[in-house]
Amino acid sequence: MTAARRDAWRDDAAGELVAKMRRTRRRPRATQFDYLHVRRLVDDLTAALARVGADAKDVLDVYCGARPYDDLLPPGAAITGLDVPGNPYGLADVVTDEFLPFEDESFDLVMCIEAFHYVTDPAHGVAEIGRVLRPGGHVLVAVPFVWEYDRTILEHRYTGPELASLFAGWDDVTVVENGGRAVSWATLTGSLAGMIQWNLPDRRRLRLGVRPVFTGFYLLVNTAGFLLDRAERRYVRSAATLPMNLLLTARRPLRDLPA
């Protein structure tokens, strides 16, 4: 294979990966294992961005990945994607290990979707978000709560009150739970089945033969989870909760933030 053909093949593979990630993160199907998790997240993101991002002209997407949510932002917004070296999608405008290497008051909206739990020093991270936001600008942070983690990487898990406390002194701090026990159960059950499917012996006939079985299982679990979620939201009243995900929005005050 020539170098040109090899580069073209890599570009095609990268394009397919981006297209797949954008579809599964933005328009999930009921036959994917994490459908309910992603569906609730997208619904709540859509509502939150309509509220806090409608007038944003300059937007920073921290750890942007495949950038599946760009279309939820105003058409005329200038969106800057930041990611770390080694990101496989190649869609970041700024690639760096430094957290927010931007001038003060550069953005109207900073969003960090499903990635803030990787920030090693959360207090410093919040301070940096406040620094690069213009007074009155908004932040949107989404983080998993019930989810697997990599034993080799430092990650944080936040309860709702803990996440809100990081933004003490900000205005209009709101935390939304993207799904409760039923969504968490369906996602974890689907994830376990997915791990079994992905770790089957690498034999084409076997993988093709069992694919319909797993697809049907995901559909069954998501249907049951959907019905249980409706019942949970209607009937369960408790101070205790088990959310799949948390989504925070807050507004930088017009006054100076506390040091």
C-alpha positions in Angstrom: 0.0 0.0 0.0 1.4 3.4 -1.0 1.7 6.2 1.5 -1.1 8.1 -0.2 -3.5 5.2 -0.1 -2.6 4.5 3.5 -3.3 8.2 4.4 -6.6 8.0 2.5 -7.6 4.8 4.3 -6.8 6.5 7.7 -8.9 9.5 6.7 -11.8 7.3 5.7 -11.6 5.3 8.9 -11.4 8.5 11.0 -14.4 9.9 9.1 -16.4 6.8 9.8 -15.5 6.9 13.5 -16.6 10.5 13.8 -19.9 9.8 11.9 -20.6 6.9 14.2 -19.8 8.8 17.4 -21.9 11.8 16.3 -24.9 9.6 15.5 -24.7 7.5 18.7 -24.2 10.5 20.9 -26.7 12.8 19.2 -29.3 10.5 17.7 -29.2 7.3 19.7 -31.1 4.2 18.6 -33.1 2.0 20.9 -30.9 -0.9 19.8 -27.7 0.5 21.3 -26.9 -0.4 24.8 -26.8 3.1 26.3 -29.9 4.5 24.5 -31.8 5.7 27.6 -28.7 7.4 29.1 -27.9 9.2 25.9 -31.5 10.0 25.1 -32.1 11.7 28.5 -28.8 13.5 28.2 -29.5 14.9 24.7 -33.0 16.0 25.8 -31.7 17.8 28.8 -28.8 19.3 26.9 -31.2 20.6 24.2 -33.3 22.3 26.9 -30.3 23.7 28.8 -28.6 25.1 25.7 -31.8 26.7 24.5 -31.9 28.5 27.9 -28.2 29.4 28.5 -26.7 29.4 25.0 -29.3 31.1 22.8 -27.4 34.4 22.7 -23.9 33.0 22.8 -21.5 34.4 20.2 -18.3 32.8 21.4 -18.4 29.2 22.7 -15.7 27.0 24.2 -16.2 23.2 24.0 -13.8 21.7 26.5 -12.6 18.2 25.6 -14.8 18.4 22.5 -14.3 14.8 21.2 -16.4 14.2 18.1 -18.4 17.5 18.6 -21.8 15.9 18.3 -23.7 18.8 19.9 -22.5 21.7 17.7 -25.9 21.9 16.0 -27.6 22.7 19.4 -25.8 26.0 19.5 -26.8 29.2 17.6 -26.0 29.0 13.9 -23.8 32.1 14.0 -21.8 31.1 17.1 -18.0 30.8 16.9 -17.3 27.4 18.5 -13.8 26.6 19.7 -13.1 23.0 20.4 -10.3 22.1 22.8 -9.0 18.6 23.4 -5.9 16.8 24.6 -3.2 15.2 22.4 -4.1 11.8 21.2 -7.8 12.4 20.6 -8.8 10.1 17.7 -11.4 12.4 16.1 -9.1 15.2 15.0 -11.8 17.9 15.3 -10.3 20.1 18.0 -9.2 23.6 17.1 -6.8 23.7 20.1 -4.9 20.6 21.1 -3.0 20.9 24.4 -2.6 19.4 27.9 -3.0 22.9 29.4 -6.4 23.6 30.8 -8.0 26.6 29.0 -5.0 28.5 27.5 -7.2 31.5 26.5 -7.3 35.1 27.4 -9.6 36.4 30.2 -13.2 37.0 29.3 -13.0 35.3 25.8 -16.3 33.4 25.8 -20.0 33.7 26.4 -20.5 30.0 27.0 -18.1 27.3 28.2 -19.4 23.7 28.0 -17.7 20.5 29.1 -19.9 17.5 28.3 -19.1 14.2 29.8 -15.5 15.1 30.5 -15.2 17.4 33.5 -14.7 14.4 35.8 -11.2 14.1 34.2 -10.1 17.5 35.4 -7.6 16.6 38.1 -8.0 19.8 40.2 -11.8 20.7 40.0 -11.5 23.9 42.0 -8.8 25.2 39.7 -10.8 24.1 36.7 -13.9 26.0 37.9 -11.7 29.1 38.5 -10.3 28.8 35.0 -13.8 28.5 33.5 -14.8 31.7 35.4 -11.7 33.5 34.2 -12.3 32.8 30.5 -16.0 33.6 30.7 -17.3 37.1 30.2 -19.4 38.5 33.1 -22.9 37.1 32.8 -21.6 34.2 30.6 -22.7 30.7 31.3 -21.1 27.3 32.0 -22.6 23.9 31.2 -21.1 20.8 32.7 -22.3 17.2 32.3 -20.8 14.4 34.3 -21.6 10.7 34.8 -22.5 9.4 38.2 -23.3 5.7 37.8 -20.7 4.6 35.3 -17.6 2.5 34.9 -14.1 4.0 35.3 -10.6 3.2 34.1 -8.4 2.0 37.0 -5.4 3.7 35.4 -6.9 7.2 35.0 -7.8 9.7 37.8 -11.5 10.4 37.6 -13.9 12.1 40.0 -17.5 11.3 40.7 -19.8 14.1 42.0 -23.1 14.0 43.7 -25.5 16.8 42.8 -24.8 18.9 45.9 -21.1 18.4 45.5 -21.1 19.5 41.9 -23.2 22.6 42.8 -20.8 23.5 45.6 -17.9 23.8 43.2 -19.8 26.8 41.7 -20.6 28.4 45.0 -20.7 32.2 44.4 -22.0 31.8 40.9 -25.6 32.8 39.9 -28.5 30.6 38.7 -26.7 27.3 39.7 -29.0 24.5 38.5 -28.3 20.7 38.6 -30.5 18.3 36.5 -30.5 14.6 36.9 -30.3 12.9 33.5 -32.2 9.7 34.5 -32.6 7.9 37.8 -32.5 4.3 39.0 -34.3 2.9 35.9 -32.1 4.6 33.4 -29.0 3.6 35.4 -30.2 -0.1 35.6 -30.9 -0.2 31.8 -27.6 1.4 30.9 -25.5 -0.9 33.2 -27.3 -4.0 32.1 -26.8 -3.1 28.5 -23.1 -2.2 29.2 -22.5 -5.7 30.7 -24.1 -7.3 27.7 -22.0 -5.1 25.4 -18.8 -6.1 27.1 -19.7 -9.7 26.5 -20.5 -9.0 22.9 -17.3 -7.0 22.3 -15.1 -9.7 23.9 -16.4 -12.7 22.0 -13.8 -14.6 20.0 -12.8 -12.7 16.9 -14.6 -15.1 14.5 -16.7 -13.4 11.8 -19.4 -16.1 11.7 -19.8 -16.1 15.5 -20.0 -12.3 15.7 -22.5 -12.0 12.8 -24.6 -14.9 14.2 -25.0 -13.4 17.7 -25.5 -9.8 16.6 -29.3 -10.1 16.3 -29.5 -11.7 19.7 -27.7 -8.8 21.4 -29.6 -6.2 19.3 -32.9 -7.7 20.5 -31.6 -7.8 24.1 -30.7 -4.1 24.0 -34.1 -3.3 22.6 -35.8 -5.4 25.3 -33.8 -3.8 28.1 -34.3 -0.3 26.8 -38.1 -0.8 26.5 -38.2 -2.2 30.1 -36.0 0.7 31.3 -38.2 3.3 29.5 -41.4 1.9 31.2 -39.7 1.7 34.6 -38.4 5.2 34.2 -41.9 6.6 33.5 -43.1 4.8 36.6 -40.2 6.0 38.7 -40.8 9.6 37.7 -44.5 9.4 38.4 -44.5 7.4 41.7 -41.2 7.5 43.5 -40.7 10.3 46.0 -37.5 10.1 48.0 -34.6 12.2 49.2 -32.3 9.5 48.1 -31.5 9.2 44.4 -29.3 7.3 42.0 -28.9 9.4 38.8 -27.2 8.1 35.7 -25.8 11.5 34.9 -25.8 15.1 36.2 -26.0 18.3 34.2 -25.1 21.6 35.8 -25.6 25.1 34.4 -24.5 28.3 36.1 -23.9 32.0 35.3 -20.8 34.0 36.0 -21.9 36.9 38.2 -21.5 40.4 36.9 -19.5 41.1 40.0 -16.1 39.5 40.7 -16.1 35.8 41.5 -14.9 34.9 45.0 -11.2 34.1 45.1 
